[in-house]
Amino acid sequence: MRFERAPTRLRRGAAATTYASQAANLIEALRVAASGGERELRPGAALTRELERSCAFLGGQLASAGASGFDVAAFLLSLRDAVLEFAESDEAPVVSSLFEWLSILALDSFATAGILSLQERTTEQLESGTPVVEIAPKVAAVLFVGGPTTSTVDGLLSRGSMLAIGIGSSCLVVDVSGLCEQSLKVFPKTIASFLEREHPASIEILLVGATRSVSDACVASATRLARKLSIVERLDSAVEQALDRNGYAIVRRS
């Protein structure tokens, strides 16, 4: 009932009974910690470690369930108040101090779980939303944006290579002008691994939008691996080169 009435709960979509099993687990872990006396009721103590792990797990669990940080705080503060009803007067400061630490652990875990969830959603969005398209007849292109992980970049390069093979293209346009600084910085290592592992030697990569240092590193890797890679300053120029190499004449109006 304390949790149900807690003033710090801003959204009350879940009933208190939803978290009954979590409360029971924490109470059992607290009982084990209390069996060692006041000396064990402190952060980092041997008997308190399981209680700390349970609180950290609780934070991540509540994050995945759509709860808010206010719910996490309300849960632990309500449990603290319930425990204090049965504590001796000289034990109250120790219990209160311990629950402050447990609340910090749970909220840190809650925040970490939220960040990881956001990163996972962003990765999924980049994997599904990054254009891997036939940008012109027989011109396959991968147009990178944002800050994809190295595995995402590798997967998108593989999709681009398969597209080039599927449409019978001799080129794959790879535009990295939309990558964030960190992703662009590690791009040479990622493409080197890709070229070594699976990229057909017959398909030339036309790299667009790379900085000088990134371009030089990519060219060096391609040369070492006997793969074709050319640096092109603009996307439209890369498309024109790809069309020309696939047998399409470019007609320019005067």
N, C-alpha and C positions, 0 to 999 in steps of 0.2 A: 504493500500500500504506500510506503514511503516513496518508492520509485514512481508509482502512478501519480502521486501528488507533487513530485519534485518541481520546484519553480524554474529550475534551469532547463527543463525539457521544453523546447520551443515547438517541436512537432510531436504529436502524440498519435502517430499512425499505428504503432504497435503496442499491444497491451503488455502490462508488466509480466504476465504469465509466460509471454514469449521467451523471456530470459530466465525462467525459473531454473533450468538445468545449469546454465552458466553460474548462477548464484550459488547453487548447491556445490558445484565443483570448487568455487573459490572458498566457500565455508569449510569444506573438507581440507583443502590445502592450508587454510589458516589454522585449522585445528592441529594439523601436524606441526606447523611452525610454532604454535603456542605451547606445544608439549615440551619444548626445550627451554621454556622460561623467557623472561624479558630479553636475555642476551641474544636469543635467536629471532626476536621480533624487530629486526633492523635490516636495512638494505644490504644485500650480498651475503647474509648469513646462510650457512649450509641448509638449515631446515626451511628457510624462507625462499630458496631458489625456485622450488616448484610453484609456490604462490606467485612469484614474479613471472615465471613462464606462463602461468594460467592467465594472468592479467594482460600480458603481451598478446597472447592468443585471442583473448577476449576483444581487444582493440581491433585486430584484423578481422575477426568474425563479425563484429558489429558494422565495420566499414563495408564488408561484402553484402551485408543484409540491408544496406541503404540507410542505416542510422546516421545521426549527426554526432559531432563531437560533444554537443551538449548532452546527448543521451548517454555517452560514455561517462562523462563527469557525473551526471545524475545517478547513474547506476552505482558507481563506486562510493560516492558520497552518501547515498542512501544506505548502502551496505555498511559503511563505516558507522553511521548513526545507530543502525540496528545492533551492531556488535558492541558499541559503547554502552548500550543499555545493560549488557551482561558483564561488562568489565569492572574491575575494582577501581576505586578512585585513583590509586597510585599508578594504575596501568593505562589510564586514559591518555596521557600525553604520548606514551610509546605507541599506542594503537593509532592515534591521530597522525603522528609523524609517519608511521608506516604506510597508512592509506594515502597520504600526500604523495609518497614515492610511487606507490602502486598506480595512482591516477596518472602520474607523469608517464610511467611505462605504457599504460594502456593508450593514452592519447598519442604518444609517439608512434606506437604500432598502428594506431588508427590512421594517422597522417601518412605513414609510409605505405600502408596498403592502398590509400587513396591515390598516391603518386604512381605506384606501380600499375594500378588499374587504368589511370589516365594514359600512361605510357603504352600499355597494351592496346588500348582503344586507338591511340594515335598511330601505332604501328599497323594495326588492321586497316585503318582508313588510308594510310599511305600505300599499303600493299594493293588495296582494291581500287584506289582512286588515282594513282600515278598513271598518266597516259602511256600506254604501250600500244602504239597504233601504226597502221599503214598510212602515213601522213601524206603520201602521194603514190601514184602507181609504182609498185615494186620498191617502195622506200619505207622500210621499217624504222621506227623511231621510239626511243625511250626518253621521256621528258621528265627529268627528276625535279622534285620540289621538296622543300622543308628539310627535316632532319631525320631521314630514315636510318635505321640501324644497318650495320654492315651486312647482316643476313638478309635484310629486306632489299638492299641495293643488289646483292648477289642474285637474289631470286628474280628481281625485275630485269637484270641483265640476261638471265637465262630465258625469261619469257620473250625478251626482245630478240635474242638469237634464234629461238624457235620460230618466231614470227617471220624473221628474215628467211629462214630455211623454207618455211611453209609457202611463202609467196615467191620464192625463187629469186630473192634479191642478192646482189653481191655486196651490199653495204648495210650497216646498221648505224643509224644516227643516234648518238648519245649526247643529250644536252644536259649539262650539269650546272647551268647558269642559275637555276633555281634552288640549288642546295645551300643549306646553312653552312657557316664557316667550318664547324666541327666535322660535319659529314664530308665536306669537300676535302678537308685535310687528310682524312683516312681513305679517300677514294682510290688513290694509286695502289695501295695494298690490296684493296678489295678487287679491283679490276685485274690486277696481276694474278691473283688467285683464280679468278674466273677464266682468264685467258689460258692459264696453264692447265686448268682442269677440263674445260669442255667447249671453249669457243672454236668453231671450225676455222682452219687456216685460210680457207677460201673467202671468208667474209671479212671485209674491211670495216673497221670501226672509224667513224667520223666523229671526233670528240669536239663538242662545242661548249664554249663558255667557261673553260678552265683557266685558272691563273697560270702564270709562266712556270712556277715551281711544280704545280700539279701536272701540267702538260709535259714537262721534261721528264718527270718520273714515270708517267704513263708510256711515253715513247720509249724510254729506256727498257721498261719491262717488256713491251711488245717486240722490240728488237731482239732482246735476249731470248725470247720464246718463239721467234720467227713467226710473229703474227703481224697482220697489217693494221696499222693505226695511224690516222692522219689528224692533224689539228686544224680546225676550221674556226674562224672568229665568229661567224654569224650563222644562225639556224637556216636562213633562206639560202645562204651560200652552200651549206651542207646538203640541203635538199636538191639544189641544182646539180651539185657534183654527183649525188647518188642517182639522179635521173639520167645524167649523161653516161655514167658507168653501167647503167642498166639498159642502155640503148635508146633512150628518149632524147630527141633533139630539143634543145632549148631555143625558142624563137623569141627574140627581144624586139619590141617595137621601137622604132626610131622616134 
